[in-house]
Amino acid sequence: MRTCENTGRPYFLGPMGGLYIQVSLHLIFYLYRQSVSYILHRDCFLLIIGICFLLIIGICFLLIIGIVLVVCIVNPWVFIPIVPLSILFYLVQKYYLTTSRHVKRLEGTTEVNC
């Protein structure tokens, strides 16, 4: 397993994974030391994990948009296939979501309770 040279911690989470774990653990231990009941602590834990997850997803989305913009500025011909491909991606995603919703509904109705 690869480890970071400065800290000696495992380096399998990528550049943002370590920050995610550090922020999460810091907030969890802070809330744990405070006088908060167990139920509120558990709910705060889930809220913190959700917020950190959304931040990482937002950062990844902004990075992808930035990369596409830089590539389009450097080579404008790349913009021509990006538009139809993004429309195709949206249509396939929409079709997949509706199909998976129908399949889940069918699984729920045909499930046998033992």
C-alpha positions in Angstrom: 0.0 0.0 0.0 1.3 3.4 -1.0 1.7 5.9 1.8 2.3 9.7 1.8 5.9 10.6 2.3 5.2 13.5 4.7 2.5 12.0 6.9 2.9 8.2 6.4 -0.8 7.8 6.0 -2.3 5.6 3.3 -2.6 7.3 -0.1 -5.5 5.3 -1.6 -8.2 8.0 -1.3 -6.9 10.4 -3.9 -6.1 14.1 -3.4 -9.6 15.0 -1.9 -10.2 11.8 0.1 -7.8 12.7 2.9 -9.4 16.1 3.3 -12.8 14.5 3.3 -11.8 12.1 6.1 -10.0 14.8 8.1 -13.0 17.2 8.0 -15.5 14.4 8.8 -13.5 13.1 11.7 -12.8 16.5 13.1 -16.5 17.4 13.1 -17.5 14.0 14.5 -15.1 14.2 17.4 -16.1 17.8 18.1 -19.8 16.8 18.3 -18.9 13.7 20.3 -17.2 15.8 23.0 -20.1 18.2 23.3 -23.2 17.3 25.3 -25.3 16.0 22.5 -27.6 13.1 22.8 -26.9 9.9 20.9 -29.7 10.4 18.4 -28.7 13.9 17.6 -25.1 12.8 17.3 -26.0 10.1 14.8 -28.1 12.5 12.8 -25.3 15.1 12.8 -22.9 12.4 11.7 -25.1 11.5 8.7 -25.5 15.2 7.9 -21.8 15.9 8.0 -21.1 12.9 5.7 -23.7 14.1 3.3 -22.4 17.6 3.2 -18.8 16.4 2.6 -20.0 14.1 -0.1 -21.9 16.9 -1.9 -18.8 19.1 -1.6 -16.7 16.5 -3.3 -19.3 15.9 -6.0 -19.5 19.7 -6.6 -15.7 20.0 -6.8 -15.5 17.2 -9.3 -18.3 18.8 -11.4 -16.5 22.1 -11.5 -13.2 20.4 -12.4 -14.9 18.6 -15.4 -16.5 21.9 -16.6 -13.1 23.7 -16.3 -11.3 21.0 -18.2 -13.9 21.1 -21.0 -13.8 24.9 -21.2 -10.0 24.9 -21.4 -9.9 22.2 -24.1 -12.6 24.2 -26.1 -10.6 27.4 -25.8 -7.4 25.7 -26.9 -9.0 23.8 -29.8 -12.5 25.1 -30.8 -13.1 22.1 -33.1 -13.6 19.9 -30.0 -16.7 21.9 -29.2 -18.5 20.5 -32.2 -18.7 16.9 -31.0 -19.2 17.9 -27.4 -22.7 19.4 -28.0 -24.3 16.3 -29.6 -22.5 14.0 -27.2 -23.9 15.9 -24.2 -27.4 15.8 -25.6 -27.1 12.1 -26.3 -25.8 11.5 -22.7 -28.7 13.4 -21.3 -31.2 11.4 -23.3 -29.6 8.0 -22.3 -29.5 9.1 -18.7 -33.2 10.1 -18.8 -34.2 6.7 -20.4 -32.1 4.8 -17.9 -33.6 6.5 -14.9 -37.2 5.8 -16.0 -36.4 2.2 -16.9 -34.7 1.5 -13.6 -37.6 3.0 -11.8 -40.0 0.7 -13.6 -37.8 -2.4 -12.9 -37.6 -1.5 -9.2 -41.4 -1.2 -9.1 -41.8 -4.5 -10.8 -39.4 -6.2 -8.4 -41.4 -4.7 -5.5 -44.7 -6.1 -6.8 -43.5 -9.6 -7.7 -41.5 -10.1 -4.5 -42.6 -13.1 -2.4 -42.9 -12.6 1.3 -41.8 -15.8 3.1 
